[in-house]
Amino acid sequence: MRSPIRRFVPVVAAGALAVGLTACSGSGSAPSTDHGSAGMPGMSTSGTTAPGSAGTAPADVGRSGDIMFAQMMIPHHQQAVEMAEIAIGKPTASAQVRQLATQIKAGQDPEVQTMGKWLRAWGAPTPTGGTSHGMSGEGMMTQADMDALKATDGDAFDKQWVRMMTAHHEGAITMAKQVLATTQDPAVRTLAEAVVKAQTEEIATMKSLF
């Protein structure tokens, strides 16, 4: 099936974003920053302002890019995990596809948890509702795409799943490369580089199947 890739353009939040925020790995103190203006439809806005936020710090383009990257990549990864789970649970899928799906799920589930911790530590809105909240972006599939995949079996399923996951991975690589151009956070850089490396390798594996 044909699954067009929608272009993702990172939005730089215009709100007061703190300069010199430390790299976040789920521990340590959260920045005192109001990131409410970086919110997206379907995201929780509770707890978006850390205690003592004055809202007067100059904008930090690097951090606002980090926030948007995490906010967009979480549902993107969640959809990849959903696609992987469809393959894992499909008895007629090939062993190669199910093995790759297992690898994708194992790699992306922890990254979703990590990015969620970052957003909570930064006091930024986090995506809610999984992949159903209407996010569009690089390589994201529509609900119709997902339903069609579930209804397919055998060799046709393998080919359709590979086409969809390849497009999805290409979108994630684009998003990761975009944040690498702006981030000043070593933890964000490490995760983005890991996304590029792992998903480039997985695309090569998928292309070798057909």
Backbone as CSV, one residue per row, in Angstrom:
resi,resn,N_x,N_y,N_z,CA_x,CA_y,CA_z,C_x,C_y,C_z
1,MET,0.834,-1.181,0.000,0.000,0.000,0.000,0.873,1.236,0.000
2,ARG,0.359,2.339,-0.360,1.159,3.548,-0.466,0.950,4.383,0.777
3,SER,2.040,4.632,1.490,1.945,5.364,2.748,2.829,6.600,2.674
4,PRO,2.309,7.736,2.219,3.135,8.927,2.025,3.709,9.420,3.330
5,ILE,4.925,9.901,3.267,5.583,10.452,4.438,5.203,11.918,4.559
6,ARG,4.697,12.307,5.711,4.343,13.696,5.926,5.548,14.430,6.484
7,ARG,5.834,15.588,6.007,7.014,16.315,6.447,6.819,16.826,7.849
8,PHE,7.831,16.709,8.680,7.792,17.201,10.051,8.680,18.415,10.144
9,VAL,8.139,19.533,10.619,8.924,20.738,10.805,8.923,21.064,12.270
10,PRO,10.062,20.968,12.954,10.078,21.226,14.385,9.642,22.636,14.681
11,VAL,8.796,22.807,15.688,8.285,24.106,16.070,9.060,24.589,17.258
12,VAL,9.615,25.764,17.186,10.370,26.312,18.296,9.418,27.058,19.195
13,ALA,9.292,26.622,20.427,8.363,27.230,21.360,8.785,28.656,21.618
14,ALA,7.789,29.553,21.697,8.089,30.959,21.872,8.057,31.371,23.317
15,GLY,7.733,30.477,24.210,7.610,30.806,25.625,8.962,31.029,26.265
16,ALA,8.930,31.350,27.547,10.164,31.568,28.292,10.797,30.234,28.596
17,LEU,11.939,29.953,28.007,12.619,28.665,28.186,13.993,28.939,28.790
18,ALA,14.351,28.238,29.835,15.539,28.571,30.613,16.820,28.278,29.866
19,VAL,17.817,29.191,30.024,19.136,29.009,29.414,19.979,28.093,30.292
20,GLY,20.775,27.243,29.649,21.738,26.433,30.385,21.139,25.311,31.193
21,LEU,20.013,24.747,30.725,19.415,23.633,31.450,20.329,22.424,31.364
22,THR,20.376,21.660,32.417,21.258,20.502,32.437,20.658,19.339,31.707
23,ALA,21.531,18.405,31.234,21.062,17.194,30.569,20.256,16.382,31.553
24,CYS,19.129,15.800,31.061,18.204,15.098,31.934,18.186,13.619,31.600
25,SER,18.336,12.771,32.587,18.250,11.335,32.356,17.263,10.692,33.311
26,GLY,16.261,11.496,33.750,15.250,10.973,34.642,15.598,11.161,36.093
27,SER,16.738,11.801,36.400,17.109,12.044,37.783,17.559,13.475,37.918
28,GLY,17.639,13.978,39.122,18.061,15.349,39.341,16.873,16.269,39.352
29,SER,17.128,17.570,39.550,16.033,18.533,39.676,15.560,18.971,38.321
30,ALA,14.278,19.254,38.214,13.695,19.709,36.954,13.895,21.198,36.808
31,PRO,14.062,21.709,35.572,14.224,23.129,35.352,12.971,23.869,35.777
32,SER,13.137,25.090,36.272,11.991,25.913,36.630,11.577,26.713,35.414
33,THR,10.800,26.082,34.543,10.461,26.682,33.254,9.032,26.375,32.883
34,ASP,8.319,27.356,32.330,6.960,27.137,31.849,7.016,26.820,30.379
35,HIS,6.700,25.576,29.993,6.755,25.149,28.590,5.369,24.959,28.026
36,GLY,4.362,25.577,28.602,3.002,25.349,28.138,2.798,25.689,26.691
37,SER,3.549,26.682,26.161,3.352,27.085,24.773,3.837,26.046,23.802
38,ALA,4.579,25.030,24.272,5.063,23.986,23.373,4.089,22.838,23.264
39,GLY,2.910,22.976,23.840,1.960,21.875,23.861,1.388,21.559,22.508
40,MET,0.829,20.346,22.379,0.227,19.868,21.149,-1.126,19.287,21.475
41,PRO,-2.060,19.207,20.491,-3.343,18.570,20.739,-3.159,17.167,21.290
42,GLY,-3.932,16.821,22.315,-3.876,15.490,22.867,-2.840,15.324,23.952
43,MET,-2.142,16.408,24.335,-1.147,16.310,25.371,-1.687,16.846,26.679
44,SER,-1.241,16.216,27.763,-1.608,16.682,29.084,-0.892,17.980,29.375
45,THR,-1.601,18.966,29.947,-0.972,20.230,30.296,-0.839,20.381,31.798
46,SER,-1.098,19.312,32.535,-0.968,19.385,33.978,0.496,19.412,34.374
47,GLY,0.808,20.255,35.351,2.179,20.313,35.854,3.162,20.857,34.851
48,THR,2.713,21.763,33.974,3.626,22.261,32.951,4.537,23.355,33.475
49,THR,4.233,23.912,34.657,5.086,24.951,35.204,5.726,24.459,36.483
50,ALA,7.039,24.467,36.521,7.731,24.013,37.718,7.567,25.052,38.809
51,PRO,7.597,24.651,40.070,7.460,25.600,41.166,8.506,26.695,41.075
52,GLY,8.073,27.932,41.282,8.995,29.056,41.297,9.317,29.606,39.926
53,SER,8.602,29.146,38.879,8.887,29.653,37.539,8.471,31.100,37.416
54,ALA,9.409,31.953,37.020,9.096,33.373,36.866,8.653,33.696,35.465
55,GLY,8.966,32.842,34.493,8.554,33.073,33.114,9.255,34.235,32.458
56,THR,10.473,34.579,32.911,11.166,35.731,32.364,12.501,35.387,31.722
57,ALA,12.878,34.098,31.721,14.178,33.726,31.148,14.143,33.824,29.637
58,PRO,15.266,34.187,28.997,15.314,34.248,27.537,15.110,32.876,26.921
59,ALA,14.640,32.858,25.667,14.353,31.597,24.986,15.625,30.788,24.771
60,ASP,15.518,29.483,24.936,16.629,28.568,24.698,16.230,27.687,23.520
61,VAL,16.734,28.011,22.337,16.341,27.293,21.134,16.699,25.818,21.222
62,GLY,17.866,25.509,21.786,18.272,24.119,21.909,17.299,23.315,22.732
63,ARG,16.905,23.810,23.912,15.994,23.071,24.770,14.598,22.984,24.163
64,SER,14.110,24.046,23.541,12.781,23.975,22.944,12.756,22.940,21.826
65,GLY,13.867,22.789,21.106,13.961,21.742,20.098,13.973,20.357,20.721
66,ASP,14.650,20.233,21.871,14.655,18.961,22.596,13.231,18.579,23.006
67,ILE,12.491,19.558,23.512,11.124,19.306,23.972,10.245,18.847,22.820
68,MET,10.315,19.561,21.702,9.477,19.186,20.568,9.868,17.821,20.017
69,PHE,11.161,17.529,20.015,11.635,16.215,19.563,11.007,15.110,20.411
70,ALA,11.081,15.243,21.721,10.520,14.223,22.609,9.009,14.126,22.465
71,GLN,8.346,15.280,22.368,6.894,15.284,22.246,6.421,14.618,20.953
72,MET,7.190,14.763,19.898,6.823,14.153,18.626,7.314,12.710,18.505
73,MET,8.487,12.424,19.073,9.055,11.087,18.911,8.352,10.048,19.782
74,ILE,7.787,10.467,20.924,7.096,9.496,21.777,5.946,8.828,21.026
75,PRO,4.962,9.579,20.477,3.898,8.898,19.739,4.396,8.214,18.475
76,HIS,5.462,8.737,17.881,6.045,8.098,16.697,6.566,6.707,17.070
77,HIS,7.324,6.627,18.156,7.820,5.336,18.648,6.658,4.429,19.057
78,GLN,5.647,4.995,19.697,4.509,4.186,20.140,3.814,3.520,18.961
79,GLN,3.730,4.235,17.832,3.109,3.619,16.658,4.003,2.516,16.090
80,ALA,5.313,2.714,16.106,6.229,1.662,15.652,6.087,0.419,16.528
81,VAL,5.956,0.629,17.838,5.755,-0.496,18.752,4.437,-1.197,18.452
82,GLU,3.399,-0.411,18.171,2.102,-1.009,17.812,2.217,-1.853,16.550
83,MET,2.931,-1.340,15.536,3.134,-2.097,14.308,3.934,-3.369,14.581
84,ALA,4.923,-3.251,15.470,5.722,-4.427,15.827,4.856,-5.469,16.510
85,GLU,3.982,-5.031,17.411,3.112,-5.972,18.125,2.138,-6.674,17.182
86,ILE,1.692,-5.967,16.138,0.820,-6.597,15.142,1.563,-7.751,14.476
87,ALA,2.830,-7.498,14.101,3.634,-8.546,13.448,3.920,-9.705,14.392
88,ILE,4.265,-9.386,15.627,4.581,-10.432,16.605,3.379,-11.348,16.821
89,GLY,2.187,-10.764,16.816,0.980,-11.544,17.050,0.345,-12.128,15.802
90,LYS,0.995,-11.992,14.671,0.450,-12.475,13.392,1.054,-13.849,13.080
91,PRO,0.308,-14.930,13.243,0.857,-16.281,13.010,1.360,-16.494,11.591
92,THR,0.765,-15.770,10.622,1.152,-15.976,9.227,2.342,-15.113,8.801
93,ALA,2.826,-14.243,9.694,3.996,-13.431,9.356,5.231,-14.322,9.328
94,SER,6.209,-13.948,8.526,7.429,-14.747,8.435,8.241,-14.634,9.722
95,ALA,9.102,-15.611,9.938,9.959,-15.603,11.120,10.877,-14.384,11.119
96,GLN,11.343,-13.985,9.920,12.241,-12.830,9.819,11.534,-11.547,10.243
97,VAL,10.294,-11.376,9.793,9.536,-10.177,10.147,9.232,-10.160,11.635
98,ARG,8.830,-11.300,12.191,8.515,-11.349,13.621,9.763,-11.112,14.477
99,GLN,10.905,-11.615,14.016,12.149,-11.387,14.743,12.522,-9.906,14.734
100,LEU,12.403,-9.268,13.565,12.720,-7.843,13.464,11.738,-7.017,14.282
101,ALA,10.470,-7.403,14.266,9.460,-6.689,15.056,9.786,-6.768,16.546
102,THR,10.222,-7.924,16.988,10.610,-8.097,18.394,11.780,-7.184,18.748
103,GLN,12.742,-7.078,17.837,13.902,-6.212,18.047,13.478,-4.743,18.121
104,ILE,12.579,-4.334,17.238,12.115,-2.942,17.215,11.382,-2.598,18.509
105,LYS,10.505,-3.474,18.936,9.766,-3.238,20.184,10.726,-3.138,21.370
106,ALA,11.693,-4.024,21.436,12.651,-4.032,22.549,13.511,-2.769,22.563
107,GLY,13.789,-2.214,21.391,14.614,-1.011,21.319,13.852,0.267,21.589
108,GLN,12.598,0.340,21.129,11.876,1.604,21.198,11.057,1.787,22.468
109,ASP,10.604,0.722,23.086,9.869,0.844,24.353,10.682,1.601,25.415
110,PRO,11.948,1.230,25.651,12.735,1.963,26.660,12.969,3.424,26.286
111,GLU,13.103,3.717,24.986,13.312,5.105,24.561,12.076,5.948,24.837
112,VAL,10.894,5.377,24.688,9.660,6.086,25.032,9.676,6.453,26.513
113,GLN,10.062,5.511,27.358,10.109,5.766,28.800,11.133,6.858,29.127
114,THR,12.278,6.814,28.474,13.322,7.812,28.708,12.851,9.204,28.328
115,MET,12.246,9.348,27.157,11.793,10.664,26.711,10.658,11.190,27.584
116,GLY,9.810,10.298,28.081,8.770,10.718,29.003,9.357,11.294,30.284
117,LYS,10.421,10.690,30.796,11.108,11.189,31.990,11.697,12.572,31.726
118,TRP,12.283,12.744,30.537,12.829,14.067,30.196,11.744,15.130,30.273
119,LEU,10.631,14.888,29.618,9.572,15.890,29.563,9.047,16.227,30.954
120,ARG,8.887,15.211,31.786,8.416,15.470,33.148,9.444,16.291,33.926
121,ALA,10.721,15.995,33.745,11.773,16.737,34.438,11.869,18.175,33.936
122,TRP,11.598,18.378,32.655,11.634,19.721,32.071,10.356,20.513,32.354
123,GLY,9.355,19.867,32.951,8.090,20.544,33.199,7.312,20.805,31.920
124,ALA,7.516,19.958,30.910,6.869,20.145,29.609,5.698,19.180,29.444
125,PRO,4.697,19.541,28.626,3.564,18.641,28.381,4.018,17.330,27.761
126,THR,3.383,16.246,28.158,3.705,14.936,27.604,2.546,14.419,26.773
127,PRO,2.822,13.704,25.680,1.753,13.159,24.846,0.898,12.178,25.636
128,THR,-0.390,12.206,25.398,-1.302,11.261,26.050,-2.125,10.548,24.992
129,GLY,-2.623,9.382,25.324,-3.520,8.666,24.412,-2.824,7.860,23.348
130,GLY,-1.510,7.600,23.511,-0.811,6.758,22.541,-0.813,7.370,21.151
131,THR,-1.047,6.549,20.124,-0.975,7.030,18.745,-2.324,7.492,18.231
132,SER,-3.315,7.564,19.095,-4.669,7.879,18.627,-5.043,9.342,18.751
133,HIS,-4.092,10.210,19.225,-4.476,11.587,19.480,-4.348,12.495,18.270
134,GLY,-4.082,11.937,17.097,-4.119,12.729,15.874,-2.800,13.338,15.453
135,MET,-1.695,12.924,16.047,-0.402,13.450,15.631,-0.124,13.080,14.175
136,SER,0.394,14.016,13.426,0.869,13.718,12.075,2.326,14.136,12.015
137,GLY,3.107,13.437,11.245,4.516,13.766,11.164,5.213,12.795,10.246
138,GLU,6.523,12.810,10.285,7.325,11.987,9.394,6.998,10.498,9.512
139,GLY,6.481,9.922,8.439,6.268,8.489,8.379,5.128,7.957,9.213
140,MET,4.345,8.830,9.852,3.229,8.360,10.668,2.137,7.767,9.777
141,MET,1.559,6.640,10.220,0.501,5.971,9.490,-0.868,6.456,9.979
142,THR,-1.843,6.429,9.086,-3.202,6.756,9.463,-3.847,5.541,10.117
143,GLN,-5.009,5.748,10.735,-5.721,4.620,11.314,-6.134,3.634,10.228
144,ALA,-6.466,4.161,9.047,-6.824,3.286,7.927,-5.641,2.406,7.528
145,ASP,-4.436,2.977,7.541,-3.230,2.192,7.245,-3.077,1.050,8.246
146,MET,-3.259,1.377,9.520,-3.080,0.372,10.570,-4.142,-0.720,10.471
147,ASP,-5.374,-0.328,10.191,-6.453,-1.311,10.058,-6.204,-2.238,8.869
148,ALA,-5.725,-1.663,7.758,-5.436,-2.475,6.573,-4.316,-3.469,6.855
149,LEU,-3.315,-3.047,7.626,-2.215,-3.941,7.974,-2.725,-5.124,8.802
150,LYS,-3.571,-4.840,9.776,-4.111,-5.897,10.633,-4.914,-6.917,9.832
151,ALA,-5.535,-6.457,8.747,-6.405,-7.335,7.968,-5.656,-8.167,6.939
152,THR,-4.343,-7.975,6.825,-3.538,-8.660,5.811,-2.813,-9.857,6.436
153,ASP,-2.571,-10.884,5.618,-1.904,-12.094,6.114,-0.814,-12.559,5.149
154,GLY,0.018,-13.463,5.652,0.997,-14.136,4.806,2.033,-13.217,4.189
155,ASP,2.434,-13.555,2.970,3.458,-12.798,2.262,3.030,-11.358,2.029
156,ALA,1.739,-11.157,1.767,1.236,-9.797,1.562,1.411,-8.962,2.832
157,PHE,1.206,-9.588,3.986,1.423,-8.881,5.252,2.882,-8.493,5.400
158,ASP,3.784,-9.446,5.160,5.212,-9.156,5.296,5.622,-7.956,4.452
159,LYS,5.196,-7.946,3.201,5.587,-6.867,2.297,4.982,-5.536,2.723
160,GLN,3.723,-5.563,3.140,3.059,-4.333,3.568,3.695,-3.808,4.855
161,TRP,3.996,-4.704,5.784,4.611,-4.298,7.047,5.988,-3.694,6.803
162,VAL,6.765,-4.309,5.934,8.096,-3.791,5.618,8.006,-2.413,4.975
163,ARG,7.073,-2.226,4.037,6.918,-0.910,3.399,6.560,0.160,4.430
164,MET,5.615,-0.163,5.299,5.170,0.797,6.297,6.257,1.107,7.320
165,MET,6.928,0.069,7.806,7.959,0.290,8.821,9.172,1.010,8.242
166,THR,9.490,0.755,6.989,10.595,1.476,6.350,10.293,2.967,6.281
167,ALA,9.086,3.318,5.833,8.685,4.726,5.771,8.682,5.349,7.168
168,HIS,8.210,4.581,8.134,8.160,5.055,9.519,9.565,5.318,10.046
169,HIS,10.483,4.396,9.811,11.871,4.560,10.246,12.531,5.757,9.553
170,GLU,12.284,5.931,8.274,12.874,7.068,7.557,12.425,8.384,8.183
171,GLY,11.163,8.435,8.610,10.675,9.631,9.285,11.367,9.867,10.606
172,ALA,11.567,8.804,11.378,12.241,8.938,12.672,13.679,9.409,12.496
173,ILE,14.353,8.908,11.471,15.734,9.320,11.207,15.778,10.807,10.876
174,THR,14.828,11.279,10.076,14.764,12.706,9.749,14.589,13.544,11.010
175,MET,13.667,13.145,11.891,13.426,13.865,13.130,14.667,13.874,14.021
176,ALA,15.344,12.740,14.109,16.541,12.647,14.942,17.648,13.552,14.406
177,LYS,17.832,13.582,13.100,18.864,14.437,12.512,18.544,15.913,12.726
178,GLN,17.266,16.256,12.723,16.882,17.651,12.967,17.241,18.087,14.381
179,VAL,16.979,17.237,15.384,17.306,17.649,16.751,18.815,17.649,16.968
180,LEU,19.546,16.805,16.258,21.007,16.810,16.386,21.609,18.147,15.949
181,ALA,20.892,18.874,15.090,21.380,20.169,14.612,21.149,21.286,15.623
182,THR,20.321,21.041,16.656,19.993,22.115,17.603,20.294,21.783,19.056
183,THR,20.331,20.501,19.423,20.433,20.161,20.839,21.789,20.508,21.437
184,GLN,21.753,20.905,22.714,22.969,21.115,23.484,23.040,20.129,24.652
185,ASP,22.119,19.155,24.638,21.997,18.192,25.726,22.649,16.871,25.321
186,PRO,23.676,16.429,26.042,24.359,15.176,25.682,23.427,13.968,25.680
187,ALA,22.452,13.922,26.596,21.541,12.781,26.660,20.638,12.734,25.432
188,VAL,20.146,13.898,25.010,19.317,13.968,23.807,20.137,13.575,22.584
189,ARG,21.365,14.078,22.532,22.240,13.744,21.394,22.500,12.233,21.328
190,THR,22.754,11.624,22.471,23.028,10.193,22.496,21.837,9.390,21.999
191,LEU,20.628,9.747,22.465,19.441,9.009,22.031,19.181,9.222,20.543
192,ALA,19.310,10.471,20.073,19.061,10.759,18.655,20.048,10.008,17.769
193,GLU,21.304,9.966,18.175,22.307,9.220,17.404,21.982,7.731,17.396
194,ALA,21.481,7.219,18.516,21.106,5.805,18.589,19.943,5.500,17.658
195,VAL,18.982,6.439,17.572,17.845,6.278,16.664,18.339,6.191,15.215
196,VAL,19.217,7.105,14.844,19.736,7.110,13.472,20.453,5.801,13.164
197,LYS,21.322,5.368,14.072,22.110,4.158,13.834,21.224,2.909,13.759
198,ALA,20.398,2.703,14.778,19.592,1.484,14.847,18.593,1.401,13.700
199,GLN,17.932,2.520,13.410,16.882,2.457,12.400,17.443,2.430,10.983
200,THR,18.621,2.999,10.770,19.291,2.855,9.468,19.630,1.388,9.222
201,GLU,20.137,0.718,10.256,20.465,-0.705,10.133,19.213,-1.551,9.910
202,GLU,18.127,-1.216,10.597,16.883,-1.968,10.437,16.272,-1.770,9.054
203,ILE,16.401,-0.562,8.507,15.934,-0.333,7.136,16.703,-1.218,6.168
204,ALA,18.018,-1.314,6.342,18.832,-2.168,5.469,18.393,-3.630,5.583
205,THR,18.088,-4.067,6.801,17.618,-5.437,6.994,16.284,-5.654,6.280
206,MET,15.369,-4.701,6.421,14.054,-4.847,5.788,14.163,-4.855,4.274
207,LYS,15.030,-4.034,3.720,15.202,-3.999,2.271,15.784,-5.298,1.746
208,SER,16.544,-5.997,2.588,17.146,-7.263,2.151,16.129,-8.407,2.128
209,LEU,14.973,-8.205,2.739,13.983,-9.286,2.796,13.241,-9.477,1.483
210,PHE,13.152,-8.423,0.670,12.393,-8.517,-0.592,13.147,-7.887,-1.738
